[in-house]
Amino acid sequence: MSRPLFARRRPHTNTRPLFLCRACGAKWPCQPARLVLLSMYQGDHQGLRLHLARKLLTALADQPRTDALTLAAHFLGWLPPKN
């Protein structure tokens, strides 16, 4: 019995220590992950920023030689401006 199409799709979650997307291999948060996160945190922009900040701190610990500003721009730079 084959699984439904939606069940075969892998979620766009991160892998550690490089924080690449489990589904597409792009840097996480990839574009599909960003759309899911915006949907999950709809109306709670502060909660989304806190979630991504925690992920950023983990990525910084996992990748101590990576430029912190580059990682911060990737994790947080795509967020809509605060209202």
PDB file of N, CA, C and O in Angstrom:
ATOM      1  N   MET A   1       0.852  -1.176   0.000  1.00  0.00           N
ATOM      2  CA  MET A   1       0.000   0.000   0.000  1.00  0.00           C
ATOM      3  C   MET A   1       0.898   1.240   0.000  1.00  0.00           C
ATOM      4  O   MET A   1       1.793   1.361   0.837  1.00  0.00           O
ATOM      5  N   SER A   2       0.664   2.142  -0.922  1.00  0.00           N
ATOM      6  CA  SER A   2       1.503   3.332  -0.973  1.00  0.00           C
ATOM      7  C   SER A   2       0.960   4.389  -0.022  1.00  0.00           C
ATOM      8  O   SER A   2      -0.241   4.473   0.237  1.00  0.00           O
ATOM      9  N   ARG A   3       1.883   5.186   0.484  1.00  0.00           N
ATOM     10  CA  ARG A   3       1.510   6.252   1.402  1.00  0.00           C
ATOM     11  C   ARG A   3       1.011   7.448   0.609  1.00  0.00           C
ATOM     12  O   ARG A   3       1.444   7.657  -0.524  1.00  0.00           O
ATOM     13  N   PRO A   4       0.108   8.238   1.183  1.00  0.00           N
ATOM     14  CA  PRO A   4      -0.346   9.456   0.502  1.00  0.00           C
ATOM     15  C   PRO A   4       0.839  10.392   0.255  1.00  0.00           C
ATOM     16  O   PRO A   4       1.835  10.353   0.979  1.00  0.00           O
ATOM     17  N   LEU A   5       0.720  11.225  -0.768  1.00  0.00           N
ATOM     18  CA  LEU A   5       1.791  12.124  -1.142  1.00  0.00           C
ATOM     19  C   LEU A   5       2.251  12.991   0.020  1.00  0.00           C
ATOM     20  O   LEU A   5       3.454  13.161   0.222  1.00  0.00           O
ATOM     21  N   PHE A   6       1.306  13.547   0.793  1.00  0.00           N
ATOM     22  CA  PHE A   6       1.697  14.429   1.899  1.00  0.00           C
ATOM     23  C   PHE A   6       2.493  13.678   2.954  1.00  0.00           C
ATOM     24  O   PHE A   6       3.315  14.284   3.642  1.00  0.00           O
ATOM     25  N   ALA A   7       2.275  12.388   3.098  1.00  0.00           N
ATOM     26  CA  ALA A   7       2.994  11.604   4.100  1.00  0.00           C
ATOM     27  C   ALA A   7       4.425  11.298   3.654  1.00  0.00           C
ATOM     28  O   ALA A   7       5.282  10.981   4.479  1.00  0.00           O
ATOM     29  N   ARG A   8       4.676  11.394   2.360  1.00  0.00           N
ATOM     30  CA  ARG A   8       6.016  11.104   1.848  1.00  0.00           C
ATOM     31  C   ARG A   8       6.934  12.310   1.889  1.00  0.00           C
ATOM     32  O   ARG A   8       8.149  12.172   1.745  1.00  0.00           O
ATOM     33  N   ARG A   9       6.384  13.458   2.078  1.00  0.00           N
ATOM     34  CA  ARG A   9       7.201  14.675   2.112  1.00  0.00           C
ATOM     35  C   ARG A   9       7.880  14.811   3.458  1.00  0.00           C
ATOM     36  O   ARG A   9       7.278  14.599   4.511  1.00  0.00           O
ATOM     37  N   ARG A  10       9.143  15.169   3.394  1.00  0.00           N
ATOM     38  CA  ARG A  10       9.889  15.395   4.627  1.00  0.00           C
ATOM     39  C   ARG A  10       9.703  16.844   5.054  1.00  0.00           C
ATOM     40  O   ARG A  10       9.690  17.742   4.213  1.00  0.00           O
ATOM     41  N   PRO A  11       9.561  17.076   6.338  1.00  0.00           N
ATOM     42  CA  PRO A  11       9.439  18.461   6.793  1.00  0.00           C
ATOM     43  C   PRO A  11      10.755  19.209   6.597  1.00  0.00           C
ATOM     44  O   PRO A  11      11.832  18.612   6.628  1.00  0.00           O
ATOM     45  N   HIS A  12      10.658  20.492   6.401  1.00  0.00           N
ATOM     46  CA  HIS A  12      11.831  21.343   6.195  1.00  0.00           C
ATOM     47  C   HIS A  12      12.363  21.777   7.557  1.00  0.00           C
ATOM     48  O   HIS A  12      12.232  22.934   7.957  1.00  0.00           O
ATOM     49  N   THR A  13      12.963  20.820   8.255  1.00  0.00           N
ATOM     50  CA  THR A  13      13.552  21.073   9.565  1.00  0.00           C
ATOM     51  C   THR A  13      15.064  21.069   9.440  1.00  0.00           C
ATOM     52  O   THR A  13      15.610  20.625   8.430  1.00  0.00           O
ATOM     53  N   ASN A  14      15.741  21.567  10.470  1.00  0.00           N
ATOM     54  CA  ASN A  14      17.197  21.672  10.391  1.00  0.00           C
ATOM     55  C   ASN A  14      17.891  20.407  10.852  1.00  0.00           C
ATOM     56  O   ASN A  14      17.358  19.623  11.637  1.00  0.00           O
ATOM     57  N   THR A  15      19.099  20.236  10.338  1.00  0.00           N
ATOM     58  CA  THR A  15      20.002  19.212  10.830  1.00  0.00           C
ATOM     59  C   THR A  15      21.174  19.926  11.489  1.00  0.00           C
ATOM     60  O   THR A  15      21.541  21.032  11.093  1.00  0.00           O
ATOM     61  N   ARG A  16      21.738  19.307  12.465  1.00  0.00           N
ATOM     62  CA  ARG A  16      22.883  19.889  13.151  1.00  0.00           C
ATOM     63  C   ARG A  16      24.113  19.075  12.820  1.00  0.00           C
ATOM     64  O   ARG A  16      23.991  17.874  12.580  1.00  0.00           O
ATOM     65  N   PRO A  17      25.273  19.661  12.796  1.00  0.00           N
ATOM     66  CA  PRO A  17      25.650  20.991  13.249  1.00  0.00           C
ATOM     67  C   PRO A  17      25.621  22.061  12.159  1.00  0.00           C
ATOM     68  O   PRO A  17      25.817  23.239  12.458  1.00  0.00           O
ATOM     69  N   LEU A  18      25.384  21.682  10.912  1.00  0.00           N
ATOM     70  CA  LEU A  18      25.493  22.661   9.823  1.00  0.00           C
ATOM     71  C   LEU A  18      24.224  23.456   9.558  1.00  0.00           C
ATOM     72  O   LEU A  18      24.248  24.417   8.790  1.00  0.00           O
ATOM     73  N   PHE A  19      23.128  23.073  10.176  1.00  0.00           N
ATOM     74  CA  PHE A  19      21.842  23.736   9.992  1.00  0.00           C
ATOM     75  C   PHE A  19      21.463  23.789   8.513  1.00  0.00           C
ATOM     76  O   PHE A  19      21.161  24.844   7.955  1.00  0.00           O
ATOM     77  N   LEU A  20      21.492  22.602   7.907  1.00  0.00           N
ATOM     78  CA  LEU A  20      20.982  22.443   6.554  1.00  0.00           C
ATOM     79  C   LEU A  20      19.593  21.841   6.653  1.00  0.00           C
ATOM     80  O   LEU A  20      19.277  21.147   7.619  1.00  0.00           O
ATOM     81  N   CYS A  21      18.769  22.107   5.658  1.00  0.00           N
ATOM     82  CA  CYS A  21      17.401  21.594   5.658  1.00  0.00           C
ATOM     83  C   CYS A  21      17.402  20.092   5.418  1.00  0.00           C
ATOM     84  O   CYS A  21      18.076  19.590   4.519  1.00  0.00           O
ATOM     85  N   ARG A  22      16.647  19.397   6.227  1.00  0.00           N
ATOM     86  CA  ARG A  22      16.521  17.942   6.125  1.00  0.00           C
ATOM     87  C   ARG A  22      15.855  17.523   4.819  1.00  0.00           C
ATOM     88  O   ARG A  22      16.130  16.437   4.310  1.00  0.00           O
ATOM     89  N   ALA A  23      14.987  18.363   4.270  1.00  0.00           N
ATOM     90  CA  ALA A  23      14.224  17.999   3.070  1.00  0.00           C
ATOM     91  C   ALA A  23      14.926  18.407   1.776  1.00  0.00           C
ATOM     92  O   ALA A  23      14.997  17.615   0.836  1.00  0.00           O
ATOM     93  N   CYS A  24      15.445  19.637   1.717  1.00  0.00           N
ATOM     94  CA  CYS A  24      15.971  20.133   0.440  1.00  0.00           C
ATOM     95  C   CYS A  24      17.470  20.389   0.437  1.00  0.00           C
ATOM     96  O   CYS A  24      18.050  20.618  -0.625  1.00  0.00           O
ATOM     97  N   GLY A  25      18.111  20.356   1.602  1.00  0.00           N
ATOM     98  CA  GLY A  25      19.550  20.533   1.676  1.00  0.00           C
ATOM     99  C   GLY A  25      20.036  21.972   1.655  1.00  0.00           C
ATOM    100  O   GLY A  25      21.241  22.211   1.728  1.00  0.00           O
ATOM    101  N   ALA A  26      19.124  22.939   1.557  1.00  0.00           N
ATOM    102  CA  ALA A  26      19.507  24.350   1.565  1.00  0.00           C
ATOM    103  C   ALA A  26      19.823  24.782   2.994  1.00  0.00           C
ATOM    104  O   ALA A  26      19.506  24.074   3.950  1.00  0.00           O
ATOM    105  N   LYS A  27      20.445  25.944   3.130  1.00  0.00           N
ATOM    106  CA  LYS A  27      20.667  26.492   4.466  1.00  0.00           C
ATOM    107  C   LYS A  27      19.314  26.687   5.138  1.00  0.00           C
ATOM    108  O   LYS A  27      18.364  27.178   4.528  1.00  0.00           O
ATOM    109  N   TRP A  28      19.247  26.289   6.416  1.00  0.00           N
ATOM    110  CA  TRP A  28      17.997  26.439   7.152  1.00  0.00           C
ATOM    111  C   TRP A  28      18.013  27.766   7.894  1.00  0.00           C
ATOM    112  O   TRP A  28      19.059  28.118   8.440  1.00  0.00           O
ATOM    113  N   PRO A  29      16.937  28.517   7.951  1.00  0.00           N
ATOM    114  CA  PRO A  29      15.621  28.208   7.414  1.00  0.00           C
ATOM    115  C   PRO A  29      15.556  28.478   5.908  1.00  0.00           C
ATOM    116  O   PRO A  29      15.787  29.595   5.446  1.00  0.00           O
ATOM    117  N   CYS A  30      15.235  27.425   5.164  1.00  0.00           N
ATOM    118  CA  CYS A  30      15.061  27.534   3.717  1.00  0.00           C
ATOM    119  C   CYS A  30      13.722  28.225   3.435  1.00  0.00           C
ATOM    120  O   CYS A  30      12.947  28.497   4.352  1.00  0.00           O
ATOM    121  N   GLN A  31      13.468  28.497   2.181  1.00  0.00           N
ATOM    122  CA  GLN A  31      12.232  29.217   1.839  1.00  0.00           C
ATOM    123  C   GLN A  31      10.967  28.473   2.296  1.00  0.00           C
ATOM    124  O   GLN A  31      10.077  29.099   2.870  1.00  0.00           O
ATOM    125  N   PRO A  32      10.861  27.149   2.056  1.00  0.00           N
ATOM    126  CA  PRO A  32       9.660  26.457   2.557  1.00  0.00           C
ATOM    127  C   PRO A  32       9.547  26.504   4.080  1.00  0.00           C
ATOM    128  O   PRO A  32       8.445  26.638   4.611  1.00  0.00           O
ATOM    129  N   ALA A  33      10.672  26.395   4.789  1.00  0.00           N
ATOM    130  CA  ALA A  33      10.627  26.466   6.255  1.00  0.00           C
ATOM    131  C   ALA A  33      10.176  27.840   6.716  1.00  0.00           C
ATOM    132  O   ALA A  33       9.439  27.961   7.694  1.00  0.00           O
ATOM    133  N   ARG A  34      10.615  28.876   6.014  1.00  0.00           N
ATOM    134  CA  ARG A  34      10.204  30.232   6.377  1.00  0.00           C
ATOM    135  C   ARG A  34       8.693  30.398   6.249  1.00  0.00           C
ATOM    136  O   ARG A  34       8.054  31.011   7.104  1.00  0.00           O
ATOM    137  N   LEU A  35       8.135  29.855   5.188  1.00  0.00           N
ATOM    138  CA  LEU A  35       6.677  29.942   4.998  1.00  0.00           C
ATOM    139  C   LEU A  35       5.938  29.200   6.107  1.00  0.00           C
ATOM    140  O   LEU A  35       4.932  29.687   6.623  1.00  0.00           O
ATOM    141  N   VAL A  36       6.437  28.025   6.469  1.00  0.00           N
ATOM    142  CA  VAL A  36       5.812  27.254   7.542  1.00  0.00           C
ATOM    143  C   VAL A  36       5.927  28.002   8.865  1.00  0.00           C
ATOM    144  O   VAL A  36       4.960  28.073   9.624  1.00  0.00           O
ATOM    145  N   LEU A  37       7.102  28.558   9.146  1.00  0.00           N
ATOM    146  CA  LEU A  37       7.294  29.299  10.397  1.00  0.00           C
ATOM    147  C   LEU A  37       6.383  30.521  10.475  1.00  0.00           C
ATOM    148  O   LEU A  37       5.788  30.789  11.519  1.00  0.00           O
ATOM    149  N   LEU A  38       6.276  31.257   9.378  1.00  0.00           N
ATOM    150  CA  LEU A  38       5.376  32.417   9.370  1.00  0.00           C
ATOM    151  C   LEU A  38       3.937  31.994   9.636  1.00  0.00           C
ATOM    152  O   LEU A  38       3.196  32.690  10.330  1.00  0.00           O
ATOM    153  N   SER A  39       3.548  30.860   9.084  1.00  0.00           N
ATOM    154  CA  SER A  39       2.196  30.352   9.299  1.00  0.00           C
ATOM    155  C   SER A  39       2.007  29.891  10.746  1.00  0.00           C
ATOM    156  O   SER A  39       0.982  30.173  11.366  1.00  0.00           O
ATOM    157  N   MET A  40       3.000  29.182  11.273  1.00  0.00           N
ATOM    158  CA  MET A  40       2.905  28.671  12.640  1.00  0.00           C
ATOM    159  C   MET A  40       2.854  29.798  13.672  1.00  0.00           C
ATOM    160  O   MET A  40       2.149  29.698  14.676  1.00  0.00           O
ATOM    161  N   TYR A  41       3.597  30.854  13.420  1.00  0.00           N
ATOM    162  CA  TYR A  41       3.691  31.958  14.374  1.00  0.00           C
ATOM    163  C   TYR A  41       2.877  33.167  13.925  1.00  0.00           C
ATOM    164  O   TYR A  41       3.184  34.299  14.297  1.00  0.00           O
ATOM    165  N   GLN A  42       1.847  32.929  13.131  1.00  0.00           N
ATOM    166  CA  GLN A  42       1.021  34.028  12.641  1.00  0.00           C
ATOM    167  C   GLN A  42       0.461  34.817  13.824  1.00  0.00           C
ATOM    168  O   GLN A  42      -0.191  34.261  14.708  1.00  0.00           O
ATOM    169  N   GLY A  43       0.728  36.108  13.819  1.00  0.00           N
ATOM    170  CA  GLY A  43       0.247  36.957  14.903  1.00  0.00           C
ATOM    171  C   GLY A  43       1.149  36.968  16.130  1.00  0.00           C
ATOM    172  O   GLY A  43       0.884  37.705  17.080  1.00  0.00           O
ATOM    173  N   ASP A  44       2.211  36.163  16.129  1.00  0.00           N
ATOM    174  CA  ASP A  44       3.133  36.106  17.267  1.00  0.00           C
ATOM    175  C   ASP A  44       4.558  36.321  16.757  1.00  0.00           C
ATOM    176  O   ASP A  44       5.402  35.427  16.823  1.00  0.00           O
ATOM    177  N   HIS A  45       4.800  37.519  16.252  1.00  0.00           N
ATOM    178  CA  HIS A  45       6.113  37.811  15.668  1.00  0.00           C
ATOM    179  C   HIS A  45       7.217  37.744  16.724  1.00  0.00           C
ATOM    180  O   HIS A  45       8.338  37.339  16.418  1.00  0.00           O
ATOM    181  N   GLN A  46       6.914  38.134  17.953  1.00  0.00           N
ATOM    182  CA  GLN A  46       7.910  38.059  19.011  1.00  0.00           C
ATOM    183  C   GLN A  46       8.266  36.597  19.289  1.00  0.00           C
ATOM    184  O   GLN A  46       9.439  36.275  19.482  1.00  0.00           O
ATOM    185  N   GLY A  47       7.287  35.727  19.312  1.00  0.00           N
ATOM    186  CA  GLY A  47       7.540  34.301  19.520  1.00  0.00           C
ATOM    187  C   GLY A  47       8.407  33.718  18.414  1.00  0.00           C
ATOM    188  O   GLY A  47       9.294  32.907  18.682  1.00  0.00           O
ATOM    189  N   LEU A  48       8.156  34.126  17.171  1.00  0.00           N
ATOM    190  CA  LEU A  48       8.961  33.658  16.038  1.00  0.00           C
ATOM    191  C   LEU A  48      10.389  34.161  16.180  1.00  0.00           C
ATOM    192  O   LEU A  48      11.334  33.404  15.958  1.00  0.00           O
ATOM    193  N   ARG A  49      10.558  35.416  16.544  1.00  0.00           N
ATOM    194  CA  ARG A  49      11.907  35.967  16.720  1.00  0.00           C
ATOM    195  C   ARG A  49      12.658  35.231  17.840  1.00  0.00           C
ATOM    196  O   ARG A  49      13.849  34.951  17.702  1.00  0.00           O
ATOM    197  N   LEU A  50      11.983  34.923  18.923  1.00  0.00           N
ATOM    198  CA  LEU A  50      12.614  34.187  20.019  1.00  0.00           C
ATOM    199  C   LEU A  50      12.995  32.771  19.584  1.00  0.00           C
ATOM    200  O   LEU A  50      14.082  32.293  19.909  1.00  0.00           O
ATOM    201  N   HIS A  51      12.117  32.109  18.861  1.00  0.00           N
ATOM    202  CA  HIS A  51      12.392  30.761  18.365  1.00  0.00           C
ATOM    203  C   HIS A  51      13.637  30.769  17.477  1.00  0.00           C
ATOM    204  O   HIS A  51      14.528  29.936  17.641  1.00  0.00           O
ATOM    205  N   LEU A  52      13.692  31.716  16.532  1.00  0.00           N
ATOM    206  CA  LEU A  52      14.835  31.790  15.629  1.00  0.00           C
ATOM    207  C   LEU A  52      16.106  32.226  16.348  1.00  0.00           C
ATOM    208  O   LEU A  52      17.200  31.794  15.986  1.00  0.00           O
ATOM    209  N   ALA A  53      15.972  33.076  17.360  1.00  0.00           N
ATOM    210  CA  ALA A  53      17.143  33.492  18.138  1.00  0.00           C
ATOM    211  C   ALA A  53      17.741  32.303  18.883  1.00  0.00           C
ATOM    212  O   ALA A  53      18.962  32.178  18.978  1.00  0.00           O
ATOM    213  N   ARG A  54      16.887  31.433  19.409  1.00  0.00           N
ATOM    214  CA  ARG A  54      17.383  30.216  20.075  1.00  0.00           C
ATOM    215  C   ARG A  54      18.112  29.319  19.078  1.00  0.00           C
ATOM    216  O   ARG A  54      19.181  28.783  19.374  1.00  0.00           O
ATOM    217  N   LYS A  55      17.524  29.164  17.903  1.00  0.00           N
ATOM    218  CA  LYS A  55      18.173  28.367  16.858  1.00  0.00           C
ATOM    219  C   LYS A  55      19.511  28.991  16.461  1.00  0.00           C
ATOM    220  O   LYS A  55      20.493  28.282  16.245  1.00  0.00           O
ATOM    221  N   LEU A  56      19.543  30.314  16.366  1.00  0.00           N
ATOM    222  CA  LEU A  56      20.772  31.021  16.024  1.00  0.00           C
ATOM    223  C   LEU A  56      21.854  30.765  17.078  1.00  0.00           C
ATOM    224  O   LEU A  56      23.004  30.505  16.727  1.00  0.00           O
ATOM    225  N   LEU A  57      21.503  30.835  18.343  1.00  0.00           N
ATOM    226  CA  LEU A  57      22.483  30.575  19.408  1.00  0.00           C
ATOM    227  C   LEU A  57      23.026  29.154  19.324  1.00  0.00           C
ATOM    228  O   LEU A  57      24.217  28.932  19.544  1.00  0.00           O
ATOM    229  N   THR A  58      22.173  28.201  19.011  1.00  0.00           N
ATOM    230  CA  THR A  58      22.612  26.823  18.831  1.00  0.00           C
ATOM    231  C   THR A  58      23.555  26.712  17.639  1.00  0.00           C
ATOM    232  O   THR A  58      24.585  26.042  17.718  1.00  0.00           O
ATOM    233  N   ALA A  59      23.203  27.368  16.536  1.00  0.00           N
ATOM    234  CA  ALA A  59      24.058  27.337  15.343  1.00  0.00           C
ATOM    235  C   ALA A  59      25.413  27.976  15.623  1.00  0.00           C
ATOM    236  O   ALA A  59      26.439  27.480  15.159  1.00  0.00           O
ATOM    237  N   LEU A  60      25.423  29.066  16.372  1.00  0.00           N
ATOM    238  CA  LEU A  60      26.681  29.718  16.723  1.00  0.00           C
ATOM    239  C   LEU A  60      27.566  28.794  17.571  1.00  0.00           C
ATOM    240  O   LEU A  60      28.782  28.754  17.389  1.00  0.00           O
ATOM    241  N   ALA A  61      26.957  28.066  18.480  1.00  0.00           N
ATOM    242  CA  ALA A  61      27.716  27.118  19.305  1.00  0.00           C
ATOM    243  C   ALA A  61      28.232  25.952  18.458  1.00  0.00           C
ATOM    244  O   ALA A  61      29.349  25.475  18.660  1.00  0.00           O
ATOM    245  N   ASP A  62      27.407  25.497  17.507  1.00  0.00           N
ATOM    246  CA  ASP A  62      27.793  24.375  16.648  1.00  0.00           C
ATOM    247  C   ASP A  62      28.842  24.764  15.610  1.00  0.00           C
ATOM    248  O   ASP A  62      29.613  23.920  15.153  1.00  0.00           O
ATOM    249  N   GLN A  63      28.869  26.045  15.238  1.00  0.00           N
ATOM    250  CA  GLN A  63      29.750  26.515  14.169  1.00  0.00           C
ATOM    251  C   GLN A  63      30.572  27.716  14.659  1.00  0.00           C
ATOM    252  O   GLN A  63      30.380  28.828  14.167  1.00  0.00           O
ATOM    253  N   PRO A  64      31.474  27.511  15.607  1.00  0.00           N
ATOM    254  CA  PRO A  64      32.175  28.640  16.207  1.00  0.00           C
ATOM    255  C   PRO A  64      33.046  29.433  15.226  1.00  0.00           C
ATOM    256  O   PRO A  64      33.366  30.590  15.498  1.00  0.00           O
ATOM    257  N   ARG A  65      33.429  28.848  14.113  1.00  0.00           N
ATOM    258  CA  ARG A  65      34.281  29.559  13.151  1.00  0.00           C
ATOM    259  C   ARG A  65      33.485  30.331  12.104  1.00  0.00           C
ATOM    260  O   ARG A  65      34.061  31.073  11.308  1.00  0.00           O
ATOM    261  N   THR A  66      32.184  30.163  12.100  1.00  0.00           N
ATOM    262  CA  THR A  66      31.342  30.886  11.144  1.00  0.00           C
ATOM    263  C   THR A  66      31.104  32.300  11.648  1.00  0.00           C
ATOM    264  O   THR A  66      30.928  32.517  12.847  1.00  0.00           O
ATOM    265  N   ASP A  67      31.098  33.249  10.740  1.00  0.00           N
ATOM    266  CA  ASP A  67      30.872  34.652  11.096  1.00  0.00           C
ATOM    267  C   ASP A  67      29.488  34.824  11.720  1.00  0.00           C
ATOM    268  O   ASP A  67      28.474  34.467  11.120  1.00  0.00           O
ATOM    269  N   ALA A  68      29.463  35.367  12.915  1.00  0.00           N
ATOM    270  CA  ALA A  68      28.204  35.520  13.654  1.00  0.00           C
ATOM    271  C   ALA A  68      27.221  36.430  12.921  1.00  0.00           C
ATOM    272  O   ALA A  68      26.020  36.159  12.918  1.00  0.00           O
ATOM    273  N   LEU A  69      27.704  37.492  12.308  1.00  0.00           N
ATOM    274  CA  LEU A  69      26.800  38.404  11.598  1.00  0.00           C
ATOM    275  C   LEU A  69      26.169  37.741  10.374  1.00  0.00           C
ATOM    276  O   LEU A  69      25.007  37.994  10.054  1.00  0.00           O
ATOM    277  N   THR A  70      26.930  36.902   9.700  1.00  0.00           N
ATOM    278  CA  THR A  70      26.399  36.178   8.544  1.00  0.00           C
ATOM    279  C   THR A  70      25.287  35.230   8.975  1.00  0.00           C
ATOM    280  O   THR A  70      24.233  35.165   8.343  1.00  0.00           O
ATOM    281  N   LEU A  71      25.536  34.494  10.059  1.00  0.00           N
ATOM    282  CA  LEU A  71      24.494  33.588  10.566  1.00  0.00           C
ATOM    283  C   LEU A  71      23.269  34.361  11.041  1.00  0.00           C
ATOM    284  O   LEU A  71      22.137  33.969  10.759  1.00  0.00           O
ATOM    285  N   ALA A  72      23.490  35.446  11.754  1.00  0.00           N
ATOM    286  CA  ALA A  72      22.362  36.240  12.254  1.00  0.00           C
ATOM    287  C   ALA A  72      21.544  36.795  11.102  1.00  0.00           C
ATOM    288  O   ALA A  72      20.315  36.802  11.167  1.00  0.00           O
ATOM    289  N   ALA A  73      22.202  37.260  10.049  1.00  0.00           N
ATOM    290  CA  ALA A  73      21.477  37.783   8.895  1.00  0.00           C
ATOM    291  C   ALA A  73      20.647  36.690   8.239  1.00  0.00           C
ATOM    292  O   ALA A  73      19.525  36.939   7.799  1.00  0.00           O
ATOM    293  N   HIS A  74      21.191  35.488   8.174  1.00  0.00           N
ATOM    294  CA  HIS A  74      20.444  34.399   7.539  1.00  0.00           C
ATOM    295  C   HIS A  74      19.253  33.960   8.395  1.00  0.00           C
ATOM    296  O   HIS A  74      18.158  33.740   7.877  1.00  0.00           O
ATOM    297  N   PHE A  75      19.468  33.836   9.690  1.00  0.00           N
ATOM    298  CA  PHE A  75      18.392  33.369  10.574  1.00  0.00           C
ATOM    299  C   PHE A  75      17.314  34.418  10.793  1.00  0.00           C
ATOM    300  O   PHE A  75      16.133  34.079  10.868  1.00  0.00           O
ATOM    301  N   LEU A  76      17.698  35.688  10.898  1.00  0.00           N
ATOM    302  CA  LEU A  76      16.748  36.722  11.301  1.00  0.00           C
ATOM    303  C   LEU A  76      16.475  37.784  10.238  1.00  0.00           C
ATOM    304  O   LEU A  76      15.474  38.495  10.320  1.00  0.00           O
ATOM    305  N   GLY A  77      17.343  37.895   9.254  1.00  0.00           N
ATOM    306  CA  GLY A  77      17.234  38.977   8.263  1.00  0.00           C
ATOM    307  C   GLY A  77      16.028  38.898   7.366  1.00  0.00           C
ATOM    308  O   GLY A  77      15.647  39.910   6.779  1.00  0.00           O
ATOM    309  N   TRP A  78      15.418  37.760   7.233  1.00  0.00           N
ATOM    310  CA  TRP A  78      14.267  37.594   6.349  1.00  0.00           C
ATOM    311  C   TRP A  78      12.938  37.947   7.024  1.00  0.00           C
ATOM    312  O   TRP A  78      11.906  38.037   6.359  1.00  0.00           O
ATOM    313  N   LEU A  79      12.967  38.142   8.324  1.00  0.00           N
ATOM    314  CA  LEU A  79      11.718  38.403   9.052  1.00  0.00           C
ATOM    315  C   LEU A  79      11.111  39.738   8.651  1.00  0.00           C
ATOM    316  O   LEU A  79      11.828  40.697   8.366  1.00  0.00           O
ATOM    317  N   PRO A  80       9.779  39.792   8.631  1.00  0.00           N
ATOM    318  CA  PRO A  80       9.134  41.080   8.336  1.00  0.00           C
ATOM    319  C   PRO A  80       9.477  42.087   9.433  1.00  0.00           C
ATOM    320  O   PRO A  80       9.714  41.700  10.577  1.00  0.00           O
ATOM    321  N   PRO A  81       9.505  43.371   9.091  1.00  0.00           N
ATOM    322  CA  PRO A  81       9.815  44.384  10.107  1.00  0.00           C
ATOM    323  C   PRO A  81       8.763  44.389  11.212  1.00  0.00           C
ATOM    324  O   PRO A  81       7.606  44.021  11.005  1.00  0.00           O
ATOM    325  N   LYS A  82       9.202  44.818  12.387  1.00  0.00           N
ATOM    326  CA  LYS A  82       8.270  44.918  13.519  1.00  0.00           C
ATOM    327  C   LYS A  82       7.235  45.986  13.221  1.00  0.00           C
ATOM    328  O   LYS A  82       7.517  46.984  12.558  1.00  0.00           O
ATOM    329  N   ASN A  83       6.050  45.759  13.716  1.00  0.00           N
ATOM    330  CA  ASN A  83       4.969  46.759  13.548  1.00  0.00           C
ATOM    331  C   ASN A  83       5.043  47.793  14.621  1.00  0.00           C
ATOM    332  O   ASN A  83       4.225  48.712  14.650  1.00  0.00           O
TER     333      ASN A  83
END
